[in-house]
Amino acid sequence: MLPVKSFLNDTSGAVTVDWVVLTAGLVGLGLAASAVVSAGVGDLSRDIDDSLSRDLTMVSRFDMNRMSNASFEDIEGMLAAGWGFYNANGSVAGWNNINDLRAEITHSGYQGVTAADGNYMLDLEASPGNIMLGQQVRGAITGQTYTLTFSAADPRNNNGVEVYWGGDLIKTVNPTGTNMQSYSVQFQGGAGDGSNMLMIGGTGPRDNVGAYIDNIEVSS
């Protein structure tokens, strides 16, 4: 017991120096570790804050598309015809038929027009007149700017395309020829009547051939 008691009561010499050095080392190591952790926590906190403050649409901007059946490739359950496909009730997968006219999806190459994406495209004039389809844009946020792009062609050179957002006309185009041309327009989420409904319709004479449209995309 005497060596232990002597050790505990010793307040000078090498033992004291060893304890001081060891304690200082431990304190220094603790301070260094705290600084590293503090810096990391600070960086993480800023990253989380930045992520939360960003528009949520930026997180999902790399989705393929905000629109469903945007190239009219989903023809499941439709009736086949020599020129393409249709539904007896006028419906098209993913879309609302606004004016209840029969929507017709044609094969790429019909009337000399090659689809911009995939094997099919939409004829904006059915029998007996111009059609209009609509779809709500998924996840649209009020005030966020979005870009609509689509491709269109008109072998008759007498048809047009009208685009409505929230009930307001935002774009009119008159494509010419059989080559698909690309068009774009910007709009804001919640604009118009606030429904975030995108509607696309045809214009022109009732001659059973309208503008062809394909590859519709909405991105932020």
PyMOL commands that place a pseudoatom at each C-alpha (Angstrom):
pseudoatom trace, name=CA, resn=MET, resi=1, chain=A, elem=C, hetatm=0, pos=[0.000, 0.000, 0.000]
pseudoatom trace, name=CA, resn=LEU, resi=2, chain=A, elem=C, hetatm=0, pos=[2.892, 2.396, 0.660]
pseudoatom trace, name=CA, resn=PRO, resi=3, chain=A, elem=C, hetatm=0, pos=[3.945, 2.681, -3.031]
pseudoatom trace, name=CA, resn=VAL, resi=4, chain=A, elem=C, hetatm=0, pos=[0.337, 3.399, -4.081]
pseudoatom trace, name=CA, resn=LYS, resi=5, chain=A, elem=C, hetatm=0, pos=[-0.122, 5.962, -1.307]
pseudoatom trace, name=CA, resn=SER, resi=6, chain=A, elem=C, hetatm=0, pos=[3.180, 7.543, -2.201]
pseudoatom trace, name=CA, resn=PHE, resi=7, chain=A, elem=C, hetatm=0, pos=[2.134, 7.710, -5.862]
pseudoatom trace, name=CA, resn=LEU, resi=8, chain=A, elem=C, hetatm=0, pos=[-1.212, 9.344, -5.056]
pseudoatom trace, name=CA, resn=ASN, resi=9, chain=A, elem=C, hetatm=0, pos=[0.367, 11.891, -2.726]
pseudoatom trace, name=CA, resn=ASP, resi=10, chain=A, elem=C, hetatm=0, pos=[3.201, 12.763, -5.053]
pseudoatom trace, name=CA, resn=THR, resi=11, chain=A, elem=C, hetatm=0, pos=[2.674, 16.298, -6.423]
pseudoatom trace, name=CA, resn=SER, resi=12, chain=A, elem=C, hetatm=0, pos=[6.069, 16.945, -7.909]
pseudoatom trace, name=CA, resn=GLY, resi=13, chain=A, elem=C, hetatm=0, pos=[8.593, 15.506, -10.265]
pseudoatom trace, name=CA, resn=ALA, resi=14, chain=A, elem=C, hetatm=0, pos=[8.098, 13.230, -13.253]
pseudoatom trace, name=CA, resn=VAL, resi=15, chain=A, elem=C, hetatm=0, pos=[4.683, 11.898, -12.177]
pseudoatom trace, name=CA, resn=THR, resi=16, chain=A, elem=C, hetatm=0, pos=[3.214, 15.372, -12.029]
pseudoatom trace, name=CA, resn=VAL, resi=17, chain=A, elem=C, hetatm=0, pos=[4.722, 16.256, -15.392]
pseudoatom trace, name=CA, resn=ASP, resi=18, chain=A, elem=C, hetatm=0, pos=[3.320, 13.062, -16.960]
pseudoatom trace, name=CA, resn=TRP, resi=19, chain=A, elem=C, hetatm=0, pos=[-0.172, 13.774, -15.671]
pseudoatom trace, name=CA, resn=VAL, resi=20, chain=A, elem=C, hetatm=0, pos=[-0.072, 17.374, -16.889]
pseudoatom trace, name=CA, resn=VAL, resi=21, chain=A, elem=C, hetatm=0, pos=[1.143, 16.356, -20.344]
pseudoatom trace, name=CA, resn=LEU, resi=22, chain=A, elem=C, hetatm=0, pos=[-1.410, 13.537, -20.609]
pseudoatom trace, name=CA, resn=THR, resi=23, chain=A, elem=C, hetatm=0, pos=[-4.270, 15.769, -19.476]
pseudoatom trace, name=CA, resn=ALA, resi=24, chain=A, elem=C, hetatm=0, pos=[-3.253, 18.525, -21.890]
pseudoatom trace, name=CA, resn=GLY, resi=25, chain=A, elem=C, hetatm=0, pos=[-3.055, 16.005, -24.706]
pseudoatom trace, name=CA, resn=LEU, resi=26, chain=A, elem=C, hetatm=0, pos=[-6.524, 14.669, -23.963]
pseudoatom trace, name=CA, resn=VAL, resi=27, chain=A, elem=C, hetatm=0, pos=[-7.967, 18.176, -23.772]
pseudoatom trace, name=CA, resn=GLY, resi=28, chain=A, elem=C, hetatm=0, pos=[-6.297, 19.106, -27.066]
pseudoatom trace, name=CA, resn=LEU, resi=29, chain=A, elem=C, hetatm=0, pos=[-7.583, 15.962, -28.759]
pseudoatom trace, name=CA, resn=GLY, resi=30, chain=A, elem=C, hetatm=0, pos=[-11.086, 16.698, -27.492]
pseudoatom trace, name=CA, resn=LEU, resi=31, chain=A, elem=C, hetatm=0, pos=[-10.941, 20.259, -28.771]
pseudoatom trace, name=CA, resn=ALA, resi=32, chain=A, elem=C, hetatm=0, pos=[-9.711, 19.096, -32.181]
pseudoatom trace, name=CA, resn=ALA, resi=33, chain=A, elem=C, hetatm=0, pos=[-12.448, 16.467, -32.428]
pseudoatom trace, name=CA, resn=SER, resi=34, chain=A, elem=C, hetatm=0, pos=[-15.067, 19.015, -31.410]
pseudoatom trace, name=CA, resn=ALA, resi=35, chain=A, elem=C, hetatm=0, pos=[-13.853, 21.424, -34.085]
pseudoatom trace, name=CA, resn=VAL, resi=36, chain=A, elem=C, hetatm=0, pos=[-14.092, 18.760, -36.785]
pseudoatom trace, name=CA, resn=VAL, resi=37, chain=A, elem=C, hetatm=0, pos=[-17.547, 17.626, -35.685]
pseudoatom trace, name=CA, resn=SER, resi=38, chain=A, elem=C, hetatm=0, pos=[-18.731, 21.224, -35.333]
pseudoatom trace, name=CA, resn=ALA, resi=39, chain=A, elem=C, hetatm=0, pos=[-17.585, 22.081, -38.846]
pseudoatom trace, name=CA, resn=GLY, resi=40, chain=A, elem=C, hetatm=0, pos=[-19.238, 18.961, -40.256]
pseudoatom trace, name=CA, resn=VAL, resi=41, chain=A, elem=C, hetatm=0, pos=[-22.489, 19.642, -38.437]
pseudoatom trace, name=CA, resn=GLY, resi=42, chain=A, elem=C, hetatm=0, pos=[-22.430, 23.214, -39.675]
pseudoatom trace, name=CA, resn=ASP, resi=43, chain=A, elem=C, hetatm=0, pos=[-21.912, 22.117, -43.277]
pseudoatom trace, name=CA, resn=LEU, resi=44, chain=A, elem=C, hetatm=0, pos=[-24.659, 19.499, -42.980]
pseudoatom trace, name=CA, resn=SER, resi=45, chain=A, elem=C, hetatm=0, pos=[-27.003, 22.044, -41.441]
pseudoatom trace, name=CA, resn=ARG, resi=46, chain=A, elem=C, hetatm=0, pos=[-26.411, 24.448, -44.319]
pseudoatom trace, name=CA, resn=ASP, resi=47, chain=A, elem=C, hetatm=0, pos=[-26.932, 21.649, -46.866]
pseudoatom trace, name=CA, resn=ILE, resi=48, chain=A, elem=C, hetatm=0, pos=[-30.237, 20.668, -45.269]
pseudoatom trace, name=CA, resn=ASP, resi=49, chain=A, elem=C, hetatm=0, pos=[-31.341, 24.289, -45.167]
pseudoatom trace, name=CA, resn=ASP, resi=50, chain=A, elem=C, hetatm=0, pos=[-30.450, 24.755, -48.830]
pseudoatom trace, name=CA, resn=SER, resi=51, chain=A, elem=C, hetatm=0, pos=[-32.315, 21.589, -49.792]
pseudoatom trace, name=CA, resn=LEU, resi=52, chain=A, elem=C, hetatm=0, pos=[-35.419, 22.614, -47.883]
pseudoatom trace, name=CA, resn=SER, resi=53, chain=A, elem=C, hetatm=0, pos=[-35.376, 26.111, -49.317]
pseudoatom trace, name=CA, resn=ARG, resi=54, chain=A, elem=C, hetatm=0, pos=[-35.089, 24.909, -52.907]
pseudoatom trace, name=CA, resn=ASP, resi=55, chain=A, elem=C, hetatm=0, pos=[-38.243, 24.496, -54.926]
pseudoatom trace, name=CA, resn=LEU, resi=56, chain=A, elem=C, hetatm=0, pos=[-39.335, 20.871, -54.724]
pseudoatom trace, name=CA, resn=THR, resi=57, chain=A, elem=C, hetatm=0, pos=[-39.631, 20.785, -58.479]
pseudoatom trace, name=CA, resn=MET, resi=58, chain=A, elem=C, hetatm=0, pos=[-35.838, 21.068, -58.696]
pseudoatom trace, name=CA, resn=VAL, resi=59, chain=A, elem=C, hetatm=0, pos=[-35.569, 17.757, -56.886]
pseudoatom trace, name=CA, resn=SER, resi=60, chain=A, elem=C, hetatm=0, pos=[-37.770, 16.026, -59.451]
pseudoatom trace, name=CA, resn=ARG, resi=61, chain=A, elem=C, hetatm=0, pos=[-36.697, 17.949, -62.543]
pseudoatom trace, name=CA, resn=PHE, resi=62, chain=A, elem=C, hetatm=0, pos=[-34.853, 14.915, -63.865]
pseudoatom trace, name=CA, resn=ASP, resi=63, chain=A, elem=C, hetatm=0, pos=[-38.056, 12.910, -64.200]
pseudoatom trace, name=CA, resn=MET, resi=64, chain=A, elem=C, hetatm=0, pos=[-38.675, 11.741, -67.747]
pseudoatom trace, name=CA, resn=ASN, resi=65, chain=A, elem=C, hetatm=0, pos=[-41.750, 13.941, -68.103]
pseudoatom trace, name=CA, resn=ARG, resi=66, chain=A, elem=C, hetatm=0, pos=[-44.549, 15.448, -66.042]
pseudoatom trace, name=CA, resn=MET, resi=67, chain=A, elem=C, hetatm=0, pos=[-47.085, 14.321, -68.630]
pseudoatom trace, name=CA, resn=SER, resi=68, chain=A, elem=C, hetatm=0, pos=[-48.584, 10.867, -69.078]
pseudoatom trace, name=CA, resn=ASN, resi=69, chain=A, elem=C, hetatm=0, pos=[-48.699, 9.143, -72.461]
pseudoatom trace, name=CA, resn=ALA, resi=70, chain=A, elem=C, hetatm=0, pos=[-47.068, 12.239, -73.920]
pseudoatom trace, name=CA, resn=SER, resi=71, chain=A, elem=C, hetatm=0, pos=[-46.005, 10.539, -77.150]
pseudoatom trace, name=CA, resn=PHE, resi=72, chain=A, elem=C, hetatm=0, pos=[-49.251, 8.567, -77.510]
pseudoatom trace, name=CA, resn=GLU, resi=73, chain=A, elem=C, hetatm=0, pos=[-47.511, 5.206, -77.351]
pseudoatom trace, name=CA, resn=ASP, resi=74, chain=A, elem=C, hetatm=0, pos=[-50.056, 3.726, -74.935]
pseudoatom trace, name=CA, resn=ILE, resi=75, chain=A, elem=C, hetatm=0, pos=[-52.673, 2.216, -77.257]
pseudoatom trace, name=CA, resn=GLU, resi=76, chain=A, elem=C, hetatm=0, pos=[-53.728, -0.668, -75.018]
pseudoatom trace, name=CA, resn=GLY, resi=77, chain=A, elem=C, hetatm=0, pos=[-57.386, -1.545, -75.507]
pseudoatom trace, name=CA, resn=MET, resi=78, chain=A, elem=C, hetatm=0, pos=[-57.847, 0.740, -78.521]
pseudoatom trace, name=CA, resn=LEU, resi=79, chain=A, elem=C, hetatm=0, pos=[-59.470, -0.427, -81.749]
pseudoatom trace, name=CA, resn=ALA, resi=80, chain=A, elem=C, hetatm=0, pos=[-57.191, -0.895, -84.730]
pseudoatom trace, name=CA, resn=ALA, resi=81, chain=A, elem=C, hetatm=0, pos=[-57.772, 0.718, -88.113]
pseudoatom trace, name=CA, resn=GLY, resi=82, chain=A, elem=C, hetatm=0, pos=[-55.696, 0.887, -91.278]
pseudoatom trace, name=CA, resn=TRP, resi=83, chain=A, elem=C, hetatm=0, pos=[-54.325, 4.299, -90.311]
pseudoatom trace, name=CA, resn=GLY, resi=84, chain=A, elem=C, hetatm=0, pos=[-53.910, 3.681, -86.567]
pseudoatom trace, name=CA, resn=PHE, resi=85, chain=A, elem=C, hetatm=0, pos=[-56.040, 3.330, -83.436]
pseudoatom trace, name=CA, resn=TYR, resi=86, chain=A, elem=C, hetatm=0, pos=[-59.086, 4.821, -81.716]
pseudoatom trace, name=CA, resn=ASN, resi=87, chain=A, elem=C, hetatm=0, pos=[-61.537, 4.191, -78.871]
pseudoatom trace, name=CA, resn=ALA, resi=88, chain=A, elem=C, hetatm=0, pos=[-65.245, 4.059, -79.481]
pseudoatom trace, name=CA, resn=ASN, resi=89, chain=A, elem=C, hetatm=0, pos=[-65.775, 6.392, -76.498]
pseudoatom trace, name=CA, resn=GLY, resi=90, chain=A, elem=C, hetatm=0, pos=[-63.125, 8.829, -77.748]
pseudoatom trace, name=CA, resn=SER, resi=91, chain=A, elem=C, hetatm=0, pos=[-60.746, 8.303, -74.843]
pseudoatom trace, name=CA, resn=VAL, resi=92, chain=A, elem=C, hetatm=0, pos=[-56.936, 8.315, -74.905]
pseudoatom trace, name=CA, resn=ALA, resi=93, chain=A, elem=C, hetatm=0, pos=[-54.888, 6.861, -72.036]
pseudoatom trace, name=CA, resn=GLY, resi=94, chain=A, elem=C, hetatm=0, pos=[-53.700, 9.565, -69.630]
pseudoatom trace, name=CA, resn=TRP, resi=95, chain=A, elem=C, hetatm=0, pos=[-55.788, 12.322, -71.230]
pseudoatom trace, name=CA, resn=ASN, resi=96, chain=A, elem=C, hetatm=0, pos=[-59.210, 13.915, -70.799]
pseudoatom trace, name=CA, resn=ASN, resi=97, chain=A, elem=C, hetatm=0, pos=[-61.241, 14.269, -73.975]
pseudoatom trace, name=CA, resn=ILE, resi=98, chain=A, elem=C, hetatm=0, pos=[-62.492, 17.864, -73.684]
pseudoatom trace, name=CA, resn=ASN, resi=99, chain=A, elem=C, hetatm=0, pos=[-64.976, 18.002, -76.564]
pseudoatom trace, name=CA, resn=ASP, resi=100, chain=A, elem=C, hetatm=0, pos=[-65.891, 14.298, -76.711]
pseudoatom trace, name=CA, resn=LEU, resi=101, chain=A, elem=C, hetatm=0, pos=[-64.911, 13.891, -80.368]
pseudoatom trace, name=CA, resn=ARG, resi=102, chain=A, elem=C, hetatm=0, pos=[-63.162, 10.697, -81.347]
pseudoatom trace, name=CA, resn=ALA, resi=103, chain=A, elem=C, hetatm=0, pos=[-59.402, 10.983, -80.849]
pseudoatom trace, name=CA, resn=GLU, resi=104, chain=A, elem=C, hetatm=0, pos=[-57.319, 9.162, -83.430]
pseudoatom trace, name=CA, resn=ILE, resi=105, chain=A, elem=C, hetatm=0, pos=[-53.735, 7.974, -82.960]
pseudoatom trace, name=CA, resn=THR, resi=106, chain=A, elem=C, hetatm=0, pos=[-52.004, 7.312, -86.261]
pseudoatom trace, name=CA, resn=HIS, resi=107, chain=A, elem=C, hetatm=0, pos=[-49.006, 5.286, -87.305]
pseudoatom trace, name=CA, resn=SER, resi=108, chain=A, elem=C, hetatm=0, pos=[-45.715, 7.068, -87.853]
pseudoatom trace, name=CA, resn=GLY, resi=109, chain=A, elem=C, hetatm=0, pos=[-45.426, 7.711, -91.581]
pseudoatom trace, name=CA, resn=TYR, resi=110, chain=A, elem=C, hetatm=0, pos=[-49.126, 8.287, -92.126]
pseudoatom trace, name=CA, resn=GLN, resi=111, chain=A, elem=C, hetatm=0, pos=[-49.761, 11.161, -94.549]
pseudoatom trace, name=CA, resn=GLY, resi=112, chain=A, elem=C, hetatm=0, pos=[-45.982, 11.336, -94.950]
pseudoatom trace, name=CA, resn=VAL, resi=113, chain=A, elem=C, hetatm=0, pos=[-45.416, 12.494, -91.347]
pseudoatom trace, name=CA, resn=THR, resi=114, chain=A, elem=C, hetatm=0, pos=[-42.870, 10.692, -89.174]
pseudoatom trace, name=CA, resn=ALA, resi=115, chain=A, elem=C, hetatm=0, pos=[-43.540, 10.659, -85.434]
pseudoatom trace, name=CA, resn=ALA, resi=116, chain=A, elem=C, hetatm=0, pos=[-41.082, 12.732, -83.398]
pseudoatom trace, name=CA, resn=ASP, resi=117, chain=A, elem=C, hetatm=0, pos=[-40.877, 10.065, -80.696]
pseudoatom trace, name=CA, resn=GLY, resi=118, chain=A, elem=C, hetatm=0, pos=[-41.872, 6.432, -80.922]
pseudoatom trace, name=CA, resn=ASN, resi=119, chain=A, elem=C, hetatm=0, pos=[-44.238, 4.780, -83.377]
pseudoatom trace, name=CA, resn=TYR, resi=120, chain=A, elem=C, hetatm=0, pos=[-47.385, 6.885, -83.085]
pseudoatom trace, name=CA, resn=MET, resi=121, chain=A, elem=C, hetatm=0, pos=[-48.693, 10.465, -83.101]
pseudoatom trace, name=CA, resn=LEU, resi=122, chain=A, elem=C, hetatm=0, pos=[-52.011, 12.202, -82.490]
pseudoatom trace, name=CA, resn=ASP, resi=123, chain=A, elem=C, hetatm=0, pos=[-54.186, 13.611, -85.271]
pseudoatom trace, name=CA, resn=LEU, resi=124, chain=A, elem=C, hetatm=0, pos=[-55.798, 16.776, -83.896]
pseudoatom trace, name=CA, resn=GLU, resi=125, chain=A, elem=C, hetatm=0, pos=[-58.738, 16.411, -86.239]
pseudoatom trace, name=CA, resn=ALA, resi=126, chain=A, elem=C, hetatm=0, pos=[-60.941, 13.374, -86.083]
pseudoatom trace, name=CA, resn=SER, resi=127, chain=A, elem=C, hetatm=0, pos=[-64.240, 12.602, -87.728]
pseudoatom trace, name=CA, resn=PRO, resi=128, chain=A, elem=C, hetatm=0, pos=[-66.027, 14.980, -87.879]
pseudoatom trace, name=CA, resn=GLY, resi=129, chain=A, elem=C, hetatm=0, pos=[-63.947, 17.862, -86.474]
pseudoatom trace, name=CA, resn=ASN, resi=130, chain=A, elem=C, hetatm=0, pos=[-61.030, 19.255, -84.475]
pseudoatom trace, name=CA, resn=ILE, resi=131, chain=A, elem=C, hetatm=0, pos=[-60.401, 17.654, -81.108]
pseudoatom trace, name=CA, resn=MET, resi=132, chain=A, elem=C, hetatm=0, pos=[-59.024, 18.904, -77.783]
pseudoatom trace, name=CA, resn=LEU, resi=133, chain=A, elem=C, hetatm=0, pos=[-57.349, 16.817, -75.111]
pseudoatom trace, name=CA, resn=GLY, resi=134, chain=A, elem=C, hetatm=0, pos=[-56.412, 17.940, -71.611]
pseudoatom trace, name=CA, resn=GLN, resi=135, chain=A, elem=C, hetatm=0, pos=[-54.275, 16.740, -68.739]
pseudoatom trace, name=CA, resn=GLN, resi=136, chain=A, elem=C, hetatm=0, pos=[-53.390, 18.094, -65.310]
pseudoatom trace, name=CA, resn=VAL, resi=137, chain=A, elem=C, hetatm=0, pos=[-49.660, 18.623, -64.908]
pseudoatom trace, name=CA, resn=ARG, resi=138, chain=A, elem=C, hetatm=0, pos=[-48.356, 16.446, -62.093]
pseudoatom trace, name=CA, resn=GLY, resi=139, chain=A, elem=C, hetatm=0, pos=[-46.887, 18.251, -59.101]
pseudoatom trace, name=CA, resn=ALA, resi=140, chain=A, elem=C, hetatm=0, pos=[-47.225, 21.753, -60.537]
pseudoatom trace, name=CA, resn=ILE, resi=141, chain=A, elem=C, hetatm=0, pos=[-46.425, 24.373, -57.880]
pseudoatom trace, name=CA, resn=THR, resi=142, chain=A, elem=C, hetatm=0, pos=[-48.025, 27.794, -57.871]
pseudoatom trace, name=CA, resn=GLY, resi=143, chain=A, elem=C, hetatm=0, pos=[-45.622, 30.450, -59.161]
pseudoatom trace, name=CA, resn=GLN, resi=144, chain=A, elem=C, hetatm=0, pos=[-43.085, 27.957, -60.524]
pseudoatom trace, name=CA, resn=THR, resi=145, chain=A, elem=C, hetatm=0, pos=[-42.149, 28.483, -64.197]
pseudoatom trace, name=CA, resn=TYR, resi=146, chain=A, elem=C, hetatm=0, pos=[-42.523, 25.486, -66.499]
pseudoatom trace, name=CA, resn=THR, resi=147, chain=A, elem=C, hetatm=0, pos=[-41.635, 24.911, -70.129]
pseudoatom trace, name=CA, resn=LEU, resi=148, chain=A, elem=C, hetatm=0, pos=[-43.877, 23.050, -72.534]
pseudoatom trace, name=CA, resn=THR, resi=149, chain=A, elem=C, hetatm=0, pos=[-42.309, 21.577, -75.656]
pseudoatom trace, name=CA, resn=PHE, resi=150, chain=A, elem=C, hetatm=0, pos=[-44.040, 19.612, -78.397]
pseudoatom trace, name=CA, resn=SER, resi=151, chain=A, elem=C, hetatm=0, pos=[-43.608, 18.655, -82.024]
pseudoatom trace, name=CA, resn=ALA, resi=152, chain=A, elem=C, hetatm=0, pos=[-46.186, 19.240, -84.754]
pseudoatom trace, name=CA, resn=ALA, resi=153, chain=A, elem=C, hetatm=0, pos=[-46.611, 18.923, -88.517]
pseudoatom trace, name=CA, resn=ASP, resi=154, chain=A, elem=C, hetatm=0, pos=[-49.392, 19.591, -91.039]
pseudoatom trace, name=CA, resn=PRO, resi=155, chain=A, elem=C, hetatm=0, pos=[-49.328, 17.888, -94.434]
pseudoatom trace, name=CA, resn=ARG, resi=156, chain=A, elem=C, hetatm=0, pos=[-52.383, 19.912, -95.543]
pseudoatom trace, name=CA, resn=ASN, resi=157, chain=A, elem=C, hetatm=0, pos=[-50.830, 23.281, -94.579]
pseudoatom trace, name=CA, resn=ASN, resi=158, chain=A, elem=C, hetatm=0, pos=[-54.179, 24.587, -93.360]
pseudoatom trace, name=CA, resn=ASN, resi=159, chain=A, elem=C, hetatm=0, pos=[-54.350, 23.422, -89.738]
pseudoatom trace, name=CA, resn=GLY, resi=160, chain=A, elem=C, hetatm=0, pos=[-53.119, 24.792, -86.460]
pseudoatom trace, name=CA, resn=VAL, resi=161, chain=A, elem=C, hetatm=0, pos=[-52.517, 23.936, -82.817]
pseudoatom trace, name=CA, resn=GLU, resi=162, chain=A, elem=C, hetatm=0, pos=[-53.811, 25.841, -79.790]
pseudoatom trace, name=CA, resn=VAL, resi=163, chain=A, elem=C, hetatm=0, pos=[-52.420, 25.378, -76.294]
pseudoatom trace, name=CA, resn=TYR, resi=164, chain=A, elem=C, hetatm=0, pos=[-54.349, 26.407, -73.170]
pseudoatom trace, name=CA, resn=TRP, resi=165, chain=A, elem=C, hetatm=0, pos=[-53.110, 26.570, -69.594]
pseudoatom trace, name=CA, resn=GLY, resi=166, chain=A, elem=C, hetatm=0, pos=[-55.640, 26.961, -66.809]
pseudoatom trace, name=CA, resn=GLY, resi=167, chain=A, elem=C, hetatm=0, pos=[-58.242, 27.959, -69.403]
pseudoatom trace, name=CA, resn=ASP, resi=168, chain=A, elem=C, hetatm=0, pos=[-56.068, 30.700, -70.965]
pseudoatom trace, name=CA, resn=LEU, resi=169, chain=A, elem=C, hetatm=0, pos=[-54.729, 30.487, -74.522]
pseudoatom trace, name=CA, resn=ILE, resi=170, chain=A, elem=C, hetatm=0, pos=[-50.911, 30.603, -74.239]
pseudoatom trace, name=CA, resn=LYS, resi=171, chain=A, elem=C, hetatm=0, pos=[-49.681, 29.390, -77.635]
pseudoatom trace, name=CA, resn=THR, resi=172, chain=A, elem=C, hetatm=0, pos=[-50.896, 29.152, -81.223]
pseudoatom trace, name=CA, resn=VAL, resi=173, chain=A, elem=C, hetatm=0, pos=[-48.816, 27.539, -83.959]
pseudoatom trace, name=CA, resn=ASN, resi=174, chain=A, elem=C, hetatm=0, pos=[-49.424, 26.782, -87.624]
pseudoatom trace, name=CA, resn=PRO, resi=175, chain=A, elem=C, hetatm=0, pos=[-47.004, 24.046, -88.675]
pseudoatom trace, name=CA, resn=THR, resi=176, chain=A, elem=C, hetatm=0, pos=[-46.425, 23.471, -92.377]
pseudoatom trace, name=CA, resn=GLY, resi=177, chain=A, elem=C, hetatm=0, pos=[-45.288, 20.405, -94.247]
pseudoatom trace, name=CA, resn=THR, resi=178, chain=A, elem=C, hetatm=0, pos=[-44.718, 16.817, -93.251]
pseudoatom trace, name=CA, resn=ASN, resi=179, chain=A, elem=C, hetatm=0, pos=[-41.584, 17.385, -91.150]
pseudoatom trace, name=CA, resn=MET, resi=180, chain=A, elem=C, hetatm=0, pos=[-42.208, 17.579, -87.423]
pseudoatom trace, name=CA, resn=GLN, resi=181, chain=A, elem=C, hetatm=0, pos=[-41.232, 20.990, -86.026]
pseudoatom trace, name=CA, resn=SER, resi=182, chain=A, elem=C, hetatm=0, pos=[-40.493, 21.683, -82.357]
pseudoatom trace, name=CA, resn=TYR, resi=183, chain=A, elem=C, hetatm=0, pos=[-42.307, 24.423, -80.414]
pseudoatom trace, name=CA, resn=SER, resi=184, chain=A, elem=C, hetatm=0, pos=[-42.102, 25.669, -76.844]
pseudoatom trace, name=CA, resn=VAL, resi=185, chain=A, elem=C, hetatm=0, pos=[-43.832, 28.043, -74.458]
pseudoatom trace, name=CA, resn=GLN, resi=186, chain=A, elem=C, hetatm=0, pos=[-43.405, 28.915, -70.788]
pseudoatom trace, name=CA, resn=PHE, resi=187, chain=A, elem=C, hetatm=0, pos=[-46.136, 29.229, -68.176]
pseudoatom trace, name=CA, resn=GLN, resi=188, chain=A, elem=C, hetatm=0, pos=[-46.508, 29.404, -64.403]
pseudoatom trace, name=CA, resn=GLY, resi=189, chain=A, elem=C, hetatm=0, pos=[-48.077, 26.919, -62.058]
pseudoatom trace, name=CA, resn=GLY, resi=190, chain=A, elem=C, hetatm=0, pos=[-51.460, 28.090, -60.782]
pseudoatom trace, name=CA, resn=ALA, resi=191, chain=A, elem=C, hetatm=0, pos=[-51.910, 30.647, -63.580]
pseudoatom trace, name=CA, resn=GLY, resi=192, chain=A, elem=C, hetatm=0, pos=[-55.316, 31.099, -65.168]
pseudoatom trace, name=CA, resn=ASP, resi=193, chain=A, elem=C, hetatm=0, pos=[-58.091, 29.370, -63.273]
pseudoatom trace, name=CA, resn=GLY, resi=194, chain=A, elem=C, hetatm=0, pos=[-55.581, 27.543, -61.058]
pseudoatom trace, name=CA, resn=SER, resi=195, chain=A, elem=C, hetatm=0, pos=[-56.521, 24.088, -62.296]
pseudoatom trace, name=CA, resn=ASN, resi=196, chain=A, elem=C, hetatm=0, pos=[-53.032, 23.367, -63.709]
pseudoatom trace, name=CA, resn=MET, resi=197, chain=A, elem=C, hetatm=0, pos=[-54.823, 21.838, -66.676]
pseudoatom trace, name=CA, resn=LEU, resi=198, chain=A, elem=C, hetatm=0, pos=[-52.935, 21.764, -69.966]
pseudoatom trace, name=CA, resn=MET, resi=199, chain=A, elem=C, hetatm=0, pos=[-55.176, 21.525, -73.015]
pseudoatom trace, name=CA, resn=ILE, resi=200, chain=A, elem=C, hetatm=0, pos=[-54.105, 21.052, -76.625]
pseudoatom trace, name=CA, resn=GLY, resi=201, chain=A, elem=C, hetatm=0, pos=[-56.515, 21.313, -79.541]
pseudoatom trace, name=CA, resn=GLY, resi=202, chain=A, elem=C, hetatm=0, pos=[-56.602, 21.529, -83.310]
pseudoatom trace, name=CA, resn=THR, resi=203, chain=A, elem=C, hetatm=0, pos=[-57.835, 24.297, -85.586]
pseudoatom trace, name=CA, resn=GLY, resi=204, chain=A, elem=C, hetatm=0, pos=[-58.608, 24.351, -89.284]
pseudoatom trace, name=CA, resn=PRO, resi=205, chain=A, elem=C, hetatm=0, pos=[-61.214, 23.096, -91.774]
pseudoatom trace, name=CA, resn=ARG, resi=206, chain=A, elem=C, hetatm=0, pos=[-63.235, 19.959, -91.096]
pseudoatom trace, name=CA, resn=ASP, resi=207, chain=A, elem=C, hetatm=0, pos=[-61.663, 17.686, -93.699]
pseudoatom trace, name=CA, resn=ASN, resi=208, chain=A, elem=C, hetatm=0, pos=[-60.745, 14.710, -91.475]
pseudoatom trace, name=CA, resn=VAL, resi=209, chain=A, elem=C, hetatm=0, pos=[-57.020, 15.554, -91.481]
pseudoatom trace, name=CA, resn=GLY, resi=210, chain=A, elem=C, hetatm=0, pos=[-55.586, 17.914, -88.882]
pseudoatom trace, name=CA, resn=ALA, resi=211, chain=A, elem=C, hetatm=0, pos=[-52.223, 18.867, -87.501]
pseudoatom trace, name=CA, resn=TYR, resi=212, chain=A, elem=C, hetatm=0, pos=[-50.234, 15.966, -86.104]
pseudoatom trace, name=CA, resn=ILE, resi=213, chain=A, elem=C, hetatm=0, pos=[-48.737, 16.373, -82.653]
pseudoatom trace, name=CA, resn=ASP, resi=214, chain=A, elem=C, hetatm=0, pos=[-46.226, 14.300, -80.714]
pseudoatom trace, name=CA, resn=ASN, resi=215, chain=A, elem=C, hetatm=0, pos=[-43.567, 14.284, -77.982]
pseudoatom trace, name=CA, resn=ILE, resi=216, chain=A, elem=C, hetatm=0, pos=[-45.313, 16.616, -75.526]
pseudoatom trace, name=CA, resn=GLU, resi=217, chain=A, elem=C, hetatm=0, pos=[-43.144, 17.438, -72.512]
pseudoatom trace, name=CA, resn=VAL, resi=218, chain=A, elem=C, hetatm=0, pos=[-43.488, 19.718, -69.490]
pseudoatom trace, name=CA, resn=SER, resi=219, chain=A, elem=C, hetatm=0, pos=[-40.340, 20.396, -67.472]
pseudoatom trace, name=CA, resn=SER, resi=220, chain=A, elem=C, hetatm=0, pos=[-39.258, 22.895, -64.820]
for i in range(1, 220): cmd.bond("trace and resi %d" % i, "trace and resi %d" % (i + 1))
show_as sticks, trace
zoom trace
